[in-house]
Amino acid sequence: MNNNNLSFSKKDVKNYPHFDAPISLNNIEALVTDRRRVAENSFYPFLLYYETWQPYRTKIAEGDKPNKKTRPIRYAARRDAYILAYYRRELSDRYEKKLETMGLSDCPIAYRKIQNEWGQGKCNIDFAKEAFDAIDTMGNCVAIALDIQSYFESLDHRKIKSLWCELLGVSSLPPDHYAIFKYITKYHYCDQKEVYRRLGYITKNEQGQEEYKVSYRDMPKQICSPDDFRRKICGRDSQYPSLIQKNWKNYGIPQGSPISDLIANFYLIHFDKAMSELANQVSGIYMRYSDDILFLAPNEPDKIEEILDFTRKEITKHGDQLKIKDKKTCVVEFKQCSTGLTYKHKKGPHGARGFEYLGFRYDGKNVYIREATISRLYRKVSIAAKREAKRQLVLQPTADPKTILGKIDFHLLYERFTKVRRTKLTSDYRTWTFYTYAKRARSIFGQKGKRIIPQISNMKKIMHDRTERAINKGLQKRKEPTG
């Protein structure tokens, strides 16, 4: 297990606030490579927060705004995260070999280091291009997109353990692997905000509103001492009820841990095999990006329902909680004609403007970034604009709107979303801004992607308008009577 591919470097060091203190690279290596220490490790609870977003709709009836969606994210203490990351790498190597043996290397495409012809890692843009190119090659075909409902929360623990053993080639998990399996299935967690309140990082102001005493950047990396953790978090002190909760169910893993994505991949390896065999039988193509399933097949109407029925039944073989989210199932028909490919929406909430896959939409001629993705971008732009407006209102308490607006460094504000800092587009998506992402998509899709950059051409105007609106609103509030 001691392998250069499993070593840690400075970029792997985690500095977010959590229950444990930061540890050095040498100590990380010493910990994760010692099987006995891993088996005996006392894992901290995960910290839980909720990722929230507003779904986009092209047409919304009055009073019919869609409900916000939330996704629970649980992240491990640094020490525990290093262990999970190390064992993920070892299991990932075994998973890759298993995929190769089973002839499935091209089927599950998420969370894997798949390289393109230039040796760069592929991302969702590459996989979307491959799907749209396959539609072009097939010509008369149907594109089917399916979604597994609450995937991470539905994974059966017994099946995870069985597949884990299968990857290791053992009948029962060794003590170190079992400790990790137990930690990731019967996981303990604390609500992040409840913890911050208990430790005094969130307090109430004179108006009774909650606010952080220190910014996230200034928060200590170890948010409490081991003694305070036992007293105030675990409930060893009777005046502090325990904040720790546990997953008592026999299914579900925490989304956000370093090993959860790999488990989500290997969990459906035999489902992938069954779907791949079906694709071969109908001369089609099957791919899965975590819980997003893509199936391309020749356009034979009687086959579509057979494929959908097979998928629904097959998924239930892999866990009692697993099922296809029928409301999100989308079917789009493509046909070859004298002007190229045309499309027809056959089924599902999406597809009226073309087939949507991995953040992009294809109408048979052009590729676009999904409107929902653009909508999320503009929400982030608005939030940044409002935050800067609020900051300037504090700094310029007596200035007029024009003066305040003139104080804002829009160039710096734009840079967060639009500035490309490198002359060469890097494949490391972690360094991308949205504009970098759009520019890379335009490059990868070639002529098909010519409509992508114009989709975000008015970003600067939107930011300027939203900032000005926020300033005027803030000034109006000042004039309102307080009593």
C-alpha positions as CSV (number, residue, x, y, z in Angstrom):
1,M,0.0,0.0,0.0
2,N,3.0,2.3,0.3
3,N,3.0,3.8,-3.2
4,N,4.1,7.1,-4.7
5,N,0.6,7.6,-6.1
6,L,-0.8,7.5,-2.6
7,S,1.6,10.1,-1.2
8,F,0.4,13.6,0.0
9,S,1.8,16.9,-1.1
10,K,1.3,20.5,0.1
11,K,-1.8,21.0,-2.2
12,D,-3.5,18.2,-0.2
13,V,-3.1,20.0,3.1
14,K,-6.6,21.0,4.5
15,N,-7.0,24.3,6.3
16,Y,-10.7,24.6,6.9
17,P,-12.1,25.0,10.5
18,H,-12.9,21.7,12.2
19,F,-12.6,19.9,15.5
20,D,-9.0,18.7,15.1
21,A,-5.7,20.6,14.8
22,P,-3.8,20.8,11.6
23,I,-1.1,18.2,11.2
24,S,2.2,18.2,9.1
25,L,2.7,16.2,5.9
26,N,5.1,13.9,7.7
27,N,2.5,13.1,10.4
28,I,-0.2,12.7,7.7
29,E,1.9,10.0,6.0
30,A,2.8,8.3,9.3
31,L,-0.9,8.1,10.2
32,V,-2.5,6.9,7.0
33,T,0.2,4.3,6.2
34,D,-0.1,2.7,9.7
35,R,-2.9,0.1,9.3
36,R,-3.2,-0.4,13.1
37,R,-3.6,3.3,13.8
38,V,-6.2,3.6,11.1
39,A,-8.1,0.6,12.6
40,E,-8.0,2.2,16.0
41,N,-8.6,5.8,14.9
42,S,-11.3,7.7,16.8
43,F,-13.1,9.5,14.1
44,Y,-14.6,12.9,14.7
45,P,-18.2,13.6,13.7
46,F,-18.8,15.2,10.2
47,L,-19.8,18.8,10.1
48,L,-23.1,19.3,8.2
49,Y,-24.2,22.3,6.1
50,Y,-26.8,22.6,3.4
51,E,-26.1,23.7,-0.2
52,T,-29.1,25.6,-1.4
53,W,-30.0,26.7,-4.9
54,Q,-33.1,28.0,-6.8
55,P,-34.1,25.8,-9.8
56,Y,-34.4,27.6,-13.1
57,R,-37.6,27.6,-15.1
58,T,-37.9,29.1,-18.6
59,K,-41.6,29.8,-17.9
60,I,-43.0,30.4,-14.5
61,A,-46.7,31.2,-13.9
62,E,-47.5,34.0,-11.5
63,G,-47.1,32.6,-8.0
64,D,-45.6,29.4,-9.3
65,K,-41.9,30.0,-8.5
66,P,-40.3,26.6,-7.9
67,N,-39.2,25.7,-4.4
68,K,-35.5,26.0,-3.5
69,K,-33.5,22.8,-3.5
70,T,-31.1,21.8,-0.8
71,R,-28.3,19.2,-0.7
72,P,-26.8,18.1,2.7
73,I,-23.0,18.2,2.6
74,R,-21.0,16.6,5.4
75,Y,-17.3,17.1,5.6
76,A,-14.8,15.3,7.7
77,A,-12.2,16.5,10.2
78,R,-8.7,16.9,8.6
79,R,-7.2,13.8,10.1
80,D,-10.1,11.7,9.1
81,A,-10.3,13.2,5.6
82,Y,-6.6,12.3,5.0
83,I,-7.4,8.7,5.9
84,L,-10.4,8.6,3.6
85,A,-8.4,10.2,0.8
86,Y,-5.6,7.7,1.1
87,Y,-7.8,4.6,1.1
88,R,-9.9,6.1,-1.7
89,R,-6.7,6.1,-3.9
90,E,-6.0,2.5,-3.1
91,L,-9.5,1.4,-3.8
92,S,-9.7,3.5,-6.9
93,D,-6.7,1.6,-8.4
94,R,-8.6,-1.7,-7.8
95,Y,-11.8,-0.3,-9.1
96,E,-10.1,0.8,-12.4
97,K,-8.7,-2.7,-12.8
98,K,-12.1,-4.2,-12.2
99,L,-13.7,-1.9,-14.8
100,E,-11.0,-3.0,-17.3
101,T,-11.6,-6.7,-16.6
102,M,-15.3,-6.3,-17.0
103,G,-15.0,-4.2,-20.2
104,L,-16.7,-1.2,-18.5
105,S,-13.9,1.5,-18.7
106,D,-16.0,3.8,-20.8
107,C,-19.3,3.5,-18.8
108,P,-19.0,5.2,-15.4
109,I,-17.3,8.5,-16.2
110,A,-17.7,10.6,-13.0
111,Y,-14.9,11.1,-10.3
112,R,-12.3,9.2,-12.4
113,K,-9.0,10.3,-13.9
114,I,-9.8,9.7,-17.6
115,Q,-7.3,11.2,-20.0
116,N,-7.9,12.7,-23.4
117,E,-5.5,12.1,-26.4
118,W,-3.2,14.9,-25.1
119,G,-2.8,13.3,-21.7
120,Q,-5.1,15.9,-19.9
121,G,-7.9,14.9,-17.6
122,K,-11.3,14.9,-19.1
123,C,-14.1,16.9,-17.5
124,N,-17.9,17.1,-18.0
125,I,-17.3,19.2,-21.1
126,D,-15.4,16.4,-22.8
127,F,-18.0,13.8,-21.8
128,A,-20.9,16.0,-23.1
129,K,-19.0,16.5,-26.4
130,E,-18.6,12.7,-26.7
131,A,-22.3,12.2,-26.1
132,F,-23.3,14.9,-28.7
133,D,-20.8,13.6,-31.2
134,A,-22.3,10.1,-30.7
135,I,-25.7,11.5,-31.5
136,D,-24.3,13.0,-34.7
137,T,-22.8,9.7,-35.7
138,M,-25.9,7.7,-35.0
139,G,-28.1,10.2,-36.8
140,N,-31.6,8.8,-36.4
141,C,-31.6,8.0,-32.7
142,V,-33.2,8.7,-29.3
143,A,-31.3,10.2,-26.4
144,I,-32.5,9.2,-23.0
145,A,-31.5,10.9,-19.7
146,L,-32.4,9.3,-16.4
147,D,-31.7,10.3,-12.8
148,I,-31.4,8.1,-9.7
149,Q,-33.4,9.6,-6.8
150,S,-31.4,10.7,-3.7
151,Y,-28.6,8.5,-4.8
152,F,-26.0,8.9,-2.0
153,E,-28.7,8.8,0.6
154,S,-30.0,5.4,-0.8
155,L,-26.9,3.2,-1.0
156,D,-27.4,-0.1,0.9
157,H,-24.7,-0.7,3.6
158,R,-24.5,-4.5,3.1
159,K,-24.0,-4.1,-0.6
160,I,-21.3,-1.5,-0.1
161,K,-19.5,-3.9,2.2
162,S,-19.9,-6.8,-0.2
163,L,-18.5,-4.8,-3.2
164,W,-15.7,-3.4,-1.0
165,C,-14.7,-7.0,-0.2
166,E,-15.0,-7.8,-3.9
167,L,-12.6,-5.1,-4.9
168,L,-10.1,-6.2,-2.3
169,G,-10.5,-9.9,-3.2
170,V,-11.3,-10.9,0.4
171,S,-14.3,-12.5,2.2
172,S,-14.3,-10.0,5.1
173,L,-12.9,-6.5,5.4
174,P,-9.5,-6.1,7.2
175,P,-9.7,-4.1,10.5
176,D,-8.5,-0.8,8.9
177,H,-10.9,-1.0,6.0
178,Y,-13.7,-2.1,8.3
179,A,-13.1,1.0,10.5
180,I,-13.5,3.2,7.4
181,F,-16.5,1.3,6.2
182,K,-18.2,1.7,9.6
183,Y,-17.3,5.4,9.8
184,I,-18.7,6.2,6.3
185,T,-22.0,4.2,6.8
186,K,-22.9,4.5,10.5
187,Y,-21.6,8.1,10.4
188,H,-21.9,10.7,13.1
189,Y,-22.4,14.3,12.4
190,C,-23.1,17.8,13.9
191,D,-25.0,20.7,12.3
192,Q,-22.2,23.2,11.5
193,K,-24.3,26.3,12.6
194,E,-25.3,24.6,15.9
195,V,-21.7,23.9,16.6
196,Y,-20.7,27.5,15.9
197,R,-23.5,28.8,18.1
198,R,-22.5,26.5,20.9
199,L,-18.9,27.6,20.7
200,G,-19.7,31.3,20.5
201,Y,-18.8,32.0,16.9
202,I,-22.4,32.9,16.1
203,T,-24.1,35.4,18.4
204,K,-27.1,37.7,18.3
205,N,-26.8,41.4,17.8
206,E,-28.9,44.1,19.5
207,Q,-31.7,43.6,17.0
208,G,-31.8,39.9,17.9
209,Q,-30.4,38.8,14.5
210,E,-27.7,36.2,14.3
211,E,-24.3,37.1,13.1
212,Y,-20.8,35.7,13.0
213,K,-18.3,37.1,15.6
214,V,-15.4,36.4,13.2
215,S,-15.3,35.9,9.5
216,Y,-14.8,32.4,8.1
217,R,-11.3,33.4,7.1
218,D,-10.4,34.4,10.6
219,M,-11.9,31.5,12.4
220,P,-9.4,29.2,14.1
221,K,-8.5,26.1,12.2
222,Q,-9.2,24.0,15.4
223,I,-12.5,25.4,16.5
224,C,-12.3,24.1,20.1
225,S,-10.0,22.3,22.4
226,P,-10.4,18.5,22.9
227,D,-11.8,19.2,26.4
228,D,-14.5,21.6,25.0
229,F,-15.3,19.1,22.3
230,R,-16.1,16.5,24.9
231,R,-17.9,18.9,27.2
232,K,-19.8,21.2,24.8
233,I,-20.2,19.0,21.7
234,C,-20.4,15.5,23.0
235,G,-22.5,16.5,26.0
236,R,-20.1,15.4,28.8
237,D,-21.1,18.5,30.6
238,S,-24.8,18.3,31.7
239,Q,-25.5,21.9,30.8
240,Y,-24.6,21.2,27.2
241,P,-26.9,18.6,25.5
242,S,-25.0,16.6,22.9
243,L,-25.0,18.0,19.3
244,I,-23.9,14.7,17.8
245,Q,-26.4,12.8,15.6
246,K,-26.0,9.4,13.9
247,N,-27.2,7.7,10.8
248,W,-29.2,4.9,12.2
249,K,-30.5,3.6,8.9
250,N,-29.0,0.7,7.0
251,Y,-28.5,2.8,3.9
252,G,-27.0,6.2,3.0
253,I,-23.5,7.7,3.0
254,P,-22.5,11.3,3.6
255,Q,-22.1,13.4,0.4
256,G,-19.0,15.5,0.6
257,S,-16.5,13.0,2.1
258,P,-13.3,12.2,0.1
259,I,-14.3,8.5,-0.4
260,S,-18.1,8.9,-1.0
261,D,-17.7,9.6,-4.7
262,L,-15.7,6.4,-5.3
263,I,-18.3,4.3,-3.3
264,A,-21.0,5.9,-5.5
265,N,-19.1,4.7,-8.5
266,F,-18.3,1.1,-7.5
267,Y,-21.7,0.6,-5.9
268,L,-23.3,0.2,-9.4
269,I,-20.6,-1.7,-11.2
270,H,-22.9,-4.7,-11.8
271,F,-25.8,-2.3,-12.8
272,D,-23.3,-0.8,-15.3
273,K,-22.5,-4.2,-16.7
274,A,-26.2,-5.0,-17.2
275,M,-26.9,-1.6,-18.9
276,S,-23.8,-1.9,-21.0
277,E,-24.9,-5.4,-22.3
278,L,-28.3,-3.9,-23.1
279,A,-26.6,-1.1,-25.1
280,N,-24.6,-3.6,-27.0
281,Q,-27.8,-5.6,-27.8
282,V,-29.6,-2.6,-29.3
283,S,-26.4,-1.1,-31.0
284,G,-26.6,1.8,-28.5
285,I,-24.4,3.6,-26.0
286,Y,-24.6,3.7,-22.2
287,M,-22.8,6.1,-19.8
288,R,-23.3,7.0,-16.2
289,Y,-22.1,10.2,-14.5
290,S,-22.7,9.3,-10.8
291,D,-26.6,9.4,-10.6
292,D,-27.1,10.7,-14.1
293,I,-27.7,8.0,-16.7
294,L,-27.4,8.5,-20.5
295,F,-28.6,5.9,-23.0
296,L,-28.4,6.5,-26.8
297,A,-30.2,4.0,-29.0
298,P,-31.4,3.8,-32.7
299,N,-34.8,5.4,-33.1
300,E,-37.1,2.5,-32.8
301,P,-40.3,3.6,-30.9
302,D,-41.0,0.1,-29.5
303,K,-37.5,-0.1,-28.0
304,I,-37.8,3.2,-25.9
305,E,-40.2,1.9,-23.4
306,E,-38.3,-1.4,-23.2
307,I,-35.1,0.4,-22.3
308,L,-36.9,2.5,-19.7
309,D,-38.6,-0.5,-18.1
310,F,-35.4,-2.5,-18.1
311,T,-33.6,0.4,-16.4
312,R,-36.3,0.9,-13.7
313,K,-36.3,-2.8,-12.9
314,E,-32.6,-3.3,-13.0
315,I,-31.8,-0.5,-10.5
316,T,-34.1,-2.0,-7.9
317,K,-31.9,-5.1,-7.9
318,H,-29.1,-3.0,-6.3
319,G,-30.9,-1.7,-3.2
320,D,-34.4,-1.4,-1.8
321,Q,-34.1,2.4,-1.7
322,L,-32.9,2.9,-5.3
323,K,-35.3,4.0,-7.9
324,I,-35.3,6.1,-11.1
325,K,-36.8,9.6,-10.7
326,D,-39.5,9.3,-13.3
327,K,-40.3,13.0,-13.2
328,K,-36.8,13.8,-14.4
329,T,-36.7,11.1,-17.1
330,C,-36.2,12.8,-20.5
331,V,-36.4,11.4,-24.0
332,V,-35.4,13.4,-27.1
333,E,-35.6,12.1,-30.7
334,F,-33.1,13.1,-33.3
335,K,-33.7,12.7,-37.0
336,Q,-31.4,13.3,-40.0
337,C,-32.7,15.6,-42.7
338,S,-31.4,17.7,-45.6
339,T,-30.3,20.5,-43.2
340,G,-28.7,18.2,-40.6
341,L,-30.1,16.9,-37.4
342,T,-33.4,18.0,-36.0
343,Y,-34.8,17.1,-32.6
344,K,-38.2,16.4,-31.1
345,H,-39.0,16.4,-27.4
346,K,-40.8,13.1,-26.6
347,K,-40.9,12.9,-22.8
348,G,-39.9,14.7,-19.6
349,P,-39.6,18.2,-18.1
350,H,-36.5,19.0,-20.1
351,G,-35.8,18.7,-23.8
352,A,-38.2,21.3,-25.2
353,R,-35.2,23.2,-26.5
354,G,-32.9,20.3,-27.1
355,F,-31.2,17.4,-25.2
356,E,-29.6,18.4,-21.9
357,Y,-26.6,16.6,-20.6
358,L,-23.9,17.4,-18.0
359,G,-24.7,21.2,-18.0
360,F,-25.1,21.6,-21.8
361,R,-28.0,21.6,-24.2
362,Y,-27.7,20.3,-27.8
363,D,-30.3,21.0,-30.5
364,G,-28.7,18.9,-33.3
365,K,-26.8,21.9,-34.6
366,N,-25.5,24.1,-31.7
367,V,-24.4,23.5,-28.1
368,Y,-25.4,25.9,-25.4
369,I,-24.7,26.1,-21.7
370,R,-27.9,25.1,-19.9
371,E,-30.1,28.0,-19.0
372,A,-30.2,26.8,-15.4
373,T,-26.4,27.1,-15.2
374,I,-26.5,30.6,-16.6
375,S,-29.2,31.5,-14.1
376,R,-27.0,30.2,-11.2
377,L,-24.1,32.3,-12.5
378,Y,-26.2,35.5,-12.6
379,R,-27.4,34.7,-9.0
380,K,-23.8,34.6,-7.9
381,V,-23.1,37.8,-9.8
382,S,-26.0,39.5,-8.1
383,I,-24.9,38.3,-4.6
384,A,-21.3,39.6,-5.3
385,A,-22.8,42.9,-6.5
386,K,-25.1,43.3,-3.5
387,R,-22.2,42.5,-1.1
388,E,-19.9,45.1,-2.6
389,A,-22.7,47.7,-2.6
390,K,-23.4,47.0,1.1
391,R,-19.7,47.4,1.9
392,Q,-19.4,50.7,0.1
393,L,-22.6,52.0,1.8
394,V,-20.8,51.4,5.1
395,L,-17.6,53.1,3.9
396,Q,-19.4,56.1,2.4
397,P,-22.3,56.8,4.8
398,T,-23.1,60.3,3.5
399,A,-22.2,60.0,-0.2
400,D,-24.8,60.1,-3.0
401,P,-25.4,57.1,-5.3
402,K,-23.2,58.3,-8.1
403,T,-20.2,58.8,-5.8
404,I,-20.7,55.4,-4.1
405,L,-20.9,53.7,-7.5
406,G,-17.7,55.4,-8.6
407,K,-15.9,54.0,-5.6
408,I,-16.5,50.4,-6.7
409,D,-13.7,48.6,-8.5
410,F,-15.8,46.9,-11.1
411,H,-12.7,45.5,-12.8
412,L,-11.8,43.6,-9.7
413,L,-15.4,42.5,-9.3
414,Y,-15.7,41.3,-12.9
415,E,-12.4,39.4,-12.5
416,R,-14.0,36.8,-10.1
417,F,-16.3,35.7,-13.0
418,T,-14.8,36.8,-16.3
419,K,-11.0,37.2,-16.0
420,V,-8.8,34.6,-17.6
421,R,-5.6,34.7,-15.8
422,R,-3.6,32.4,-18.0
423,T,-2.8,32.7,-21.7
424,K,-3.1,28.9,-22.0
425,L,-6.3,27.2,-20.8
426,T,-5.4,24.8,-18.0
427,S,-7.2,21.5,-17.5
428,D,-7.2,22.0,-13.8
429,Y,-10.9,23.1,-13.4
430,R,-10.2,24.3,-9.8
431,T,-8.4,27.4,-11.2
432,W,-11.2,28.3,-13.6
433,T,-13.6,31.2,-13.4
434,F,-16.9,30.8,-15.2
435,Y,-15.6,32.7,-18.2
436,T,-12.6,30.3,-18.3
437,Y,-15.1,27.4,-18.2
438,A,-17.2,28.9,-21.0
439,K,-14.1,29.6,-23.1
440,R,-12.9,26.1,-22.7
441,A,-16.3,24.7,-23.6
442,R,-16.3,26.9,-26.7
443,S,-12.9,25.5,-27.7
444,I,-13.8,21.8,-27.0
445,F,-17.1,21.9,-28.8
446,G,-15.6,23.7,-31.8
447,Q,-18.0,25.1,-34.3
448,K,-20.9,23.6,-32.4
449,G,-20.1,25.8,-29.4
450,K,-20.1,29.1,-31.2
451,R,-23.2,30.3,-29.3
452,I,-21.7,29.7,-25.8
453,I,-19.7,33.0,-25.3
454,P,-22.6,35.2,-26.5
455,Q,-24.7,33.6,-23.7
456,I,-22.7,35.5,-21.1
457,S,-21.9,38.6,-23.0
458,N,-24.1,40.8,-20.9
459,M,-22.6,39.7,-17.6
460,K,-20.8,43.1,-16.9
461,K,-24.0,45.1,-17.6
462,I,-26.0,42.8,-15.2
463,M,-23.3,43.2,-12.5
464,H,-23.3,47.0,-12.9
465,D,-27.1,47.2,-12.9
466,R,-27.5,45.0,-9.9
467,T,-24.9,46.9,-7.9
468,E,-26.5,50.3,-8.7
469,R,-29.9,48.9,-7.7
470,A,-28.5,47.5,-4.4
471,I,-27.0,51.0,-3.6
472,N,-30.3,52.8,-4.3
473,K,-32.2,50.2,-2.2
474,G,-29.7,50.6,0.7
475,L,-30.0,54.4,0.5
476,Q,-33.8,54.2,0.5
477,K,-33.7,52.1,3.7
478,R,-31.7,54.8,5.4
479,K,-34.4,57.3,4.7
480,E,-37.1,55.1,6.1
481,P,-38.3,56.0,9.6
482,T,-36.9,53.6,12.3
483,G,-39.7,54.1,14.8
